[in-house]
Amino acid sequence: MHLNTSSSPHTHSANGLSVVMLRVVYALIPAIAAYAWLFGWGVIINLLLATITALATEAVMLRLRRHPITPFLKDGSALVTALLLAIAIPPLAPWWLVVVGTAFALVFGKHIYGGLGFNPFNPAMVGYVMLLISFPREMTTWAAPLSPDNQGLDLGQSLAWVFSGALPAGVSLDGLTSATVLDTLKTQLKLDQSIDQISASPIFGAMGGAGWQWINLAILGGGLWLIYKNVISWHVPVAMLGSLALMALLFFAVEPTRHASPLFHLFSGGAMLGAFFIATDPVSGATSIKGRLWFGAGVGILTYIIRSWGGYPDAVAFAVLLMNMAAPTIDHYTKPTVFGHRKGSDGR
Amino acid sequence: MSRQLWSFHGGIHPPQYKELSNQRPIAQAAIAAELVIPLHQHIGQSAAPIVEIGAQVLKGQEIARAQGYVSASVHASSSGTVIAIEERPIPHPSGMSAPCIVIATDGEDRWQKQPPVDGHYTEMEPSHLRNLVRAAGIVGLGGAGFPSFIKLNPTGKVIDTLIFNGVECEPYITCDDMLIRERASEIVAGINIMRHALQAREVLVAIEDNKPEAIAAMRQASANANESGIEVVIVPTRYPQGGEKQLIKVLTGKEVPSNGLPFQIGIVVQNVATAYAIHRAINHGQPLVSRIVTITGDGVKEPRNLEVPIGTPIQHLIDQCGGTTGDIERVIIGGPMMGFAMHSTAIPLIKTSNCILVTRKPDQPPPLEMPCIRCGACAEVCPVELLPQQLYWHARAKEFDKTQEYDLFDCIECGCCSYVCPSNIPLVHYYRFAKTEIWSQEREKEKADQARKRHEFRLSRIEREQFEKEARLAQKRAAVQQKADSGDKGEADKQATIQAALDRAQAKKEQQQEPPKNTAALTPAQQRLVDEADARRARLDAATTAASNKEAE
């Protein structure tokens, strides 16, 4: 009789890595649905392109690195990276933008550091920032939300545009696109417009950008579900959104004509996605509880600073990458006090 | 009567599986044909055998005596003949062998003539009680096996709280549960003895809320005994609440300092089964020769609790529970969280074995170990508030100094981190590996230090011998010179004698300047004593000189 003599514990709870990753995917579904509803087929095409590229790149890299392919493909981490990046890329992007960005994210954001668990930076944000810096025009050409006036492109037209850059007769790119609210805010403020004047534009909604605010609400819902399911802890989202809102409130209270409201900052751009899905990436973030609060707060504050005074209208990706760099240091200084090392608690 | 409870960080709620084994009453295990009784079943020094091969022994007869202070005697757990004193595999995580006394039982299970009970415990001195407990070979039956008489010695401290641990937080194990249900009044008798020995102010019995029958039995027994001073405290079920330091935190809010012992903060924790054993020893004069063991798991047909003579082979117990149910994967001594898997069922059961968990081969292969994604689930459940993922990282990289910075040695190896790890990393295994490596490095270093000291001592000895040799030679030369010069006597002779004496004095003085060789490697404490002696001597010299000067005046 051969007995297994592996060391304790001899039991394990059921949730594996793939369950964790799949829950992240499920949590994104409402946001993806809202996104596709508002912006059309381009969104779906981006998601598919990114997914296929990510899985193919992951498989090639695993093979090159002589790692077992199936278990690592099944862990779902490449899928999560692909979805997060695809959501951040404009729906009217050409196919190569998505493919290059996704491949770059997985090769240079993940595998070059040793694959899953070893990447110091969030791979999706590495891909996003590379695209934003290298292809600023494509990356800032955002589609306008669909409306009775703007029916957008159907599936065939979308495919034609994505793969060959051809638009149907009588449709111009300008007619399909629109500036984002953060972009508008930035340029208009430079022209000495007041917040009230700027937000009178139809692209502004009650909370964030028109249409965009619904996507952000869907992301918020998915994020809350992740917290409920214990996939992420509340610390990073609360710290990030809290510090972002606090910064916004501070300036908004002093000079409401020159600074947007906290609500606007929370519901536009990548704030929600960043708070619940990007900054909560455990691999590249801080790991201790206190550390997560600092990490989240850092992302929130940097986001506000870059949005208000930096060169880019949105800043979540930059803020996350900067805080990724700081994560090991944060961890070093936020070690929890170990049981029995506390002073005074032992009654002496 | 509700008591304020505190909480410890983390912990988990694994499925209990306690109903497997707590449906049947405790039964007496049949005597095995051969009992294998290890000499080392406790923390501390092994006991030394006091019987020889061929000796007839009776149940309860001492067969190996405690050596040194931290040690425990071992008794024959049934009557028979000693057929071997040799190395046999013992229940140890490493699967190692150790000296055991093997008894071929005669099936009569005859007790030795029991010494008369020395009167009521309340009339005994605590020190006498401790001697009796020591002679009975009683050790902590909760699993650690620390000799119990030591924990009955408050060493001048006031013991505020004496806690009896009936928490039994590990899944599957029900031996304490069943013991409390069936023998609560005996446990109370043992508790009273221990309270008397420790003069404890407050006595608590902690039981988790998943054992309502045990709670009721314990309450009933302490009420029957008219013991208003025993408080049964219900604690919410959570693993690893049965850990000594965790339980103290829950009941008192106090944290035992790292590397510290509970009695330093006026607390002693004992297992309920230990209280039962002490009752048997003091009130009935019976040493520890058996214990209650849970035999359970999906691998045995009729899981239950048995009262088992120490030294009974595991296979014998499995057979008494209807045998195995099919293909067996593991035989674990202890629970699924902290027990260790044995390589054979021939291994005997010892004083600290509370459970034998037999598991069947799972339908699915074990999940693959994946990379750590630093999700922090492990840190959330760690009852010691460590950062398990950092410990893992550094242990894997063999950065053992870093693992110590992250307080590796505070880890209690409860297994919560491994249990929740989504990547299926056997974290505890890495910590054990790191601990073992650090211990072996420390041993190496100690050896090297000793070798260095020996070498230095040797060098200084050689130097001294050389010096003494030269001094002797010089003396000889002087003597020869003197002989040669002896022709012209008188003034020259006198001069030579004086010179030789001066030379000798000089040599002696030089020799004395060499520091004495036995003071080469002193501890700071020894050095202080030497310095003090020197100072005294100097004062004495000064005083003598002063006195003689005075006299001269």
Interface residues (C-beta under 8 A of the other chain):
Chain A: M1 L3 N4 T5 S6 S7 S8 P9 H10 T11 H12 S13 N15 G16 L17 V19 V20 P68 P71 F72 D75 S77 G115 L116 G117 F118 S233 P282 V283 G285 T287 S288 I289 R292 D331 K335 P336 T337 V338 F339 G340 H341 R342 S345 D346 G347 R348
Chain B: F8 H9 I12 P14 P93 G95 P171 K245 K249 T252 G253 K254 E255 V256 P257 S258 N259 G260 I265 G266 I328 E329 R330 V331 I332 G334 P336 M337 M338 G339 F340 A341 M342 H343 S344 T345 L357 T359 P367 L368 M370 P371 C372 I373 R374 C375 G376 A379 E380 P383 V384 E385 L386 L387 Q389 Q390 Y406 D407 D410 E413 G415 S418 Y419 V420 C421 P422 S423 N424 P426 V428 H429 R432
